[in-house]
Amino acid sequence: MRTDSADSSTFRTIRPPAAGLHMPTVREVIESPEVMAGRPEVLAGYDRLDRPVRWVHVMDGPTVEGMLSGQELVLSTGVGWPGEDELPDYVTALVKAGTAGLVLELGSRYRTVPAELTYACRKRGLLLIALHQRVRFVSITEAVHRRILAAQMEALEARDDIHALFTELVRVGAPADHIVHEVARLLRGPVVLEDLSHRVVTYSPFDEDVSSLLADWRNRSRIAHERGNPARSVTFVEARGKRWGYLIAIQERGHSGGDDFVLSQAAVALSLDRATSHGTDEWLRLSHQQLLDDVVARRLSGLDALAHRLTATGMTLHGRHLIGVSMRPRRSRTGSITPLDAVRGRSAVLTAAATIGADAICSQVDLGMPMLLAALSVPRRHSDPDADVDRLAAHVAAELETDLELTAGSVAHDVPGLLSSLDESIELLHLTTADSRRPAAGTVVRATGQELPLLLSRLRDDPRVQEYAERVLGPLLAYDARRGTDLVQVLTAYLENPGNRTRAASNSHLSRSVFYQRIAIIEKLLNRSLDDGHTIASLYSAALAYRQMGASGHANLPVGGHVSPC
């Protein structure tokens, strides 16, 4: 096949009527044996050889109007064409009709291609192919139409499979994130489900980088909705006249059943899932759950990707105080947060955050015990973020009509700091629950002032820390094991109330005289004075490490946490 690649004229792109249906291209038609027998030569529009061919039409008449509907490859001998001076107008009419290309067989009327025709095709952007040998047009049309009909049959069968897939997903109650994952698998490209305010509900990146996919998502999505974007296919998710969001496929690679059909079937499944879900904020709950699930389990593609996910979910990061908060009802020392508590608690946290002008992402997590975990973003113009957390705690407690155990990590100003703050809040809640000196109702336990307990909590699995605690407290542990006493507990109460033996005795549930006797035994066994500062520091570190190793069965935050539905 000879070609002429000198053509650089503009070209009007026409989208196929059935996206995803594989129609043969002009190149594929030309390379078929039926056309190659005619020794084809491309004279104009070589760069348009990959245009799809919807149909092949034989046309020798002088007029085009009413004969074509777009994407036809026209075969002609030129016998009934107008005069050569009218050929430019004939080419213009073909272009306006959306013709995929023009194939002229030489020999019946023309021995060579008219110069006026070649020039007009190059100027107006029409693919022109000359056949230097006579061929049977019927053989070409039969071969191409057979291929087109086979593709259409394939598309129908594929649509049946698509419909069956999403029907089954609805039947088994598949959640929105799984539905979106299936769409991405079918289209072989990234898919995003967003709500009406362009917050990402869930997404499946397929093989695209998460940072690239979600970077500045909300602004990019708004602009794309206003101006349109040919790289995006958007389908409304709605039912019973109510619209809930948008399902967006980005740079999909195409499906034989049609990309639009895949999206429309998925949108129906998502609409049914949304309509039958409990509560009006199911999508918001899902987006928070997935994000915190990945944060807790450290299933992260990097800090930049996490930052983009946070902002895409609706959290502002720039110019904010970022704080991790964990909480659970005080009445649940050994029990669990019921689903109703979790739903109401999450709703209360989001409402309270809005009251103080903060963004919040909140979900229930289970790391040895169920708790509500929240990431807060408080404007920096608020000079006292601790006071904002206090207000949030009071609002949530009042909403739930129960006292809370609530812990807050350090105030951070970037994503790594927020991760550390979330770590601290979870560790503190475990420590607070295990501590016999539970704080008063309404008190927020903060990371500030708890540096040593947090450090030892993170090092409790270190053999050196374990050996240290056993060595320092060894005489007391051996005595308690032999006699069934509680000298380690008495020592801990003493060390936690320095200078106030009366309170220490009360916390040990002992009379003062018995408490003093136990202290004397401790000093004798250790051969140390409990009035010495270095001794107190050494013993207190060992006592904290021992208590955390013995009382905390929870895992560290970065290892395999699980976020459960609220």
Buried (B, 14 or more C-beta within 10 A) or exposed (E): EEBBEEBEBEBEEBEBEBBBBBBBBBBBBBBBEBBBBBBBBBBBBBBBBEBBBBBBBEBBEEEBEEBBEBBBBBBBBBEEBEEEEEBBEBBBBBBBBBBBBBBBBBEEBBEEBBEBBBBBBBBBBBBBBBBBEEBEBEBBBEBBEEBBEEBBEBBEEBBEEBBEBBEEBBEEEBBBBBBBBBBBEBBBBBBBBBBEEBBBBBBBBBEBBBBEBBBEBBEBBEEBBEEEBEEBBBBBBBBEEEEBBBBBBBBBEBBBBBBBBBBBBBBBBBBBBBEEBEEEBBBBBBBBBBBBBBBBBEEBBEBBBBBBBBBBBBBBBEEBBBBBBBBBBBEBEEEBBEEEBBBBBBBBBBBBBEEBEBBBBBBBBBBBBBBBBBBBBBBEEBEEBBEBBBBBBBBBBEBBEBBBBBBBBBBBBBBEBBBBBBBBBBBBBBBBBBBEEBBEEEBBBBBEEBEEBBBBBBBBEEEEBBEBBBEBBEBBBEBBEEEEBBBBBBBBBBBBBEEEBEBBBBBBEBEEEEBEEBBEBBBEBBEBEBEEEEBBEBBBBBBBBBBBBEBBEBBBBEEEBEBBBB
